[in-house]
Amino acid sequence: MVGPVRYCEGFKPGLNFNPGAQERMSTAASEDEEKPHWFIDWVRPNFQKDQIAIYVLGCVLFSFGANFFIYSKLGTDPLDVFSLGLLKHVSFMTVGIAQGGFAALCLLIWSIWNRRLPLLSPFVTFFFCGTLIDLCMGEKYRHGPNVASFIPLSPWPLMIVGVILCAYGSSLIIMSGIGIRSMDLVAITMVRKWKVPFWAAKGVLEVLLLVSGWLLGGPLGWGTVFFLGFVGWLIQPLMWANGKILRLPNYGLTKTQPVAA
């Protein structure tokens, strides 16, 4: 004897036909077919046009600020302090290898903490900003005077302008959600996991990096103090101003995360 016939959801003969359910099933199937493979989505993420614009502007401003900072010769940022200190203890080490290795370490921590594949875009930011700084310095790719030499400012005001540009550029890069610096990714994860303000998470990481570099013998200067004291702490207020005053979207930190102490 043949048992009862079972029909799929959304379709039964006669008056029980449900076109809405069939349409939903068809839509879900088409979405699965159109969804790109996870590897394609990882290598080539789908960014919005305004995201890309905010990201490129942030990289340009950060690179100009870093160049002003270097040209003032009043000190280096915490990452350079660490890199130069490491050079004194490892013979084959270079600044590029040291910074790339630190970026890879931060990405590994972020990947394990978030249980996700490591992002590739921070390395794009690393090379993009580095190339822009080289162009500004006029020693590679473009042979000529440093762009900062055309700015009629003495070293101290030039360094302060550099600090502001670095902070504002960093705020735009973070808000774009593209190519966020590896250490900033760890700081953002601290914000999401521990519910602490971004400036506190960023400041703690910068201090740890600076102290490590100083213990390794890295150089310190007034510029280092200014970078540590202002760049990391200014990023969050600048992100707030970008959102409230300029109405820029924040793809890096959501509104549900703490934005003030």
N, C-alpha and C positions, 0 to 999 in steps of 0.2 A: 504494500500500500504506500502510495506517495504521500509524504508528509506535507505540512502546510508550506506554502510558498512565501518566502520573505523578500520584501522589496527594499531597495536602498532608500535612505532618508530623502524626502523631497519628491519621490515619485511613486505613485500607486495607480493602478489602472482606474479608468472611469473618472468619477468626481473627485478623487483624492489627489489629482495631479497638482503639484505645488511648484509653479515656475520660479518663484522667488528663491526657494532653496536650491533649485538647479542652477540659477544664475550665480548664487553665492559660491557654489561648488566650482562652477566654471571659472569664476573670477579668481578663486584661491589657486586653482591649477595653473591659470595663466600667470599669476604673480610668481609662483614657484619656477615656472619656465623662464621668466624674464629676470629673475634675481641672479646677479653675477656670481661666479664661483668665488669662494672665500679667498682664494689666492689673488684673484684679480682685484677684489675689493681691498685687500691688504696692500698690494703694490700700487694700485691706482685708485685711491679713495675718491668719492664723489663730493668735491667741495663746491660751495656756492660762490658766485662771482664776488659778492661783497666780502666773503671770507678771504679770498685771494687778494683783493685790493687792500684790506686791512693788514694782512700778513706782509705783503711786499713793502708797504709804507713803513711798517714797524721795523723790518730788516734794514731798510735804507737809513732811517733815523738812528737806529742802534749803531750801525756801522760808522756813521758820521760822528756820533758821540764817542765811540771807542777810539776813533782816530784822533779826535781832539784830546782825549784823555792821554793817549800815548804821546802825542806831540808836546803836551805840556811838561812831560818828564818829571812829574811830581809824585809818581808812585804807580803801582799796578793794581788791578782788581784781584780779589781773593783767589780766583782760579789760576791766574798767572803767578801769584805768589806760591801756590802749591806746585805748579808745573816747574818753575825755576828752582824751587827747593828740591824737587825730585831729581832734577838734572844733576845735582851735586852728589847723588848717591848711586845712580844707575848710569853706566858709561854709554850705553847705546840709546839712551832716552833723548827725545827731542820735545820741544814744546807742543808740536802738533800731535805726537804720539801720546804724550801725557794727557792732553785735553781730550783726545779721541778716546783714550782708555777710560778716563773718568766719565765721559758721556756714555760709553758702553756699560760701565758699571751701574750708573744711575738707571739706564734703560732696563738692565737686568733686574734691578730691585723693583722698578715699576711693573715690569712684566710679571714677576712672581707674585707681587702684592695684589695685582689686579686680575691675575690668572688670564692674561691675554698675551697675544704675540707682541713682541717689541715693535714700536713704531719706527718707520723709516724716515719720516719727515724731519726729526731733529737733526739727522746727519745732513739733510738738504740745507737746513738753516746754518749748520756749522760751516759748510763749504761756501754757501751763498754769501753770508756775512764776511767770512774770511776773504773772499775774492773782492768784495766791495771795499774792505779795509785796505787791501793791497792796492786797489785802484786809487784810493784816496791818498795813500802814502807816496805813490809815484815811483816805487822801487821795482814793482813787477807789473807786467802787462802794459803799463803806461809809465814812461820815463819822463819825469818832470818834477817840479816842486810839489811839496805836500799841499793838499787842498787847504789844510788848516793855516798854512802860511799866508793865505789871502785874507784871513780874518784878523782885523786890527785889534787884537786883544793880547794882553800879557798872559803869561802861563796860568796864573791863578783864576782870572775870569774865564779863560778858555777851558780850564779843567771843570769849572762849575757848569758851564754850558754843556760840556761833554757828559757830566753826570745827569743833567736834566734830560738830554737827548737819549741817553742809555735807558733811563727809567721810563720815559714815555714810549720809546721804541719797544721795550720789553712788555709794557702794558698792552700795546697793540698786538704784539705777537701772541701773547697769552689769550687775549680776547678773540683772536682769529681762530683759535683752536687748531692751527696748522703749524707744524714745525716747532712746537713749544720746546724750549731748551730742556734737556734731560733732567737737570736739577729742579727746574720749575715743575716738571711732571711729577716728581717725587713730592714736592711741596703741595701740589694740588691734591695728590692722593692723601697726604696728611690732613688736608682740609676736609676731604670727603669722609675719611675713616675716623678721624679723631675730633672733628667739629671744632678745629682751632682756626683763628683768622689766618689769612694767607700771609700777611706781613710777618706774623710770628713764625710760621713754618719756614718761610723763605729766609728770615733772619737767622734762625737756628742753624740751618744748613750752611749759610754763608760764613757764620762764625766758626763752625766746625772745620770748614775748608780752610779758612784763614789760619786758625790755630795749628792745623796739621802742616800747612805750608811753612809757617814760622818755625815750628819745631824741626822741620827738615832743613832750615836755613834759608828759606825764601826771603827776598827783600821786602821791606815795608817802607811806606812813605805816607806823607799827608794825603796824597791822592787815594791811597788804600783806605785810610780812615774815612774819607769823604764818600768813597764808593760804598763801603760797608754801612755807613751811617745814613745814607740817603737813597741809593738806588733801590735796594731791597724794600725799604720802608715806604718809598714813594709810589711803588707800582700799584698797590691796592687803592689808594686815594685817587690816582690817575684813572684807574679802571672805573671807579665810581663816577668821576667827572665825565669820562667818555660816554658812559651810559646815560647819565642824568642831563648833561648839558648838550653834548653832541648827538645824543640818541643813537649811539653805535650799538649794534647787537653784540652780546657776549657769548661766543661759542665755546669758550674755554672753561669758564666758571658759571654755573647756573645760579639763578636768583635764590634758590633754596639753600645755598651754602653760605656760611657766615662771611660778612663783608666788613665787619668792624670789630674792634676789640670790646 
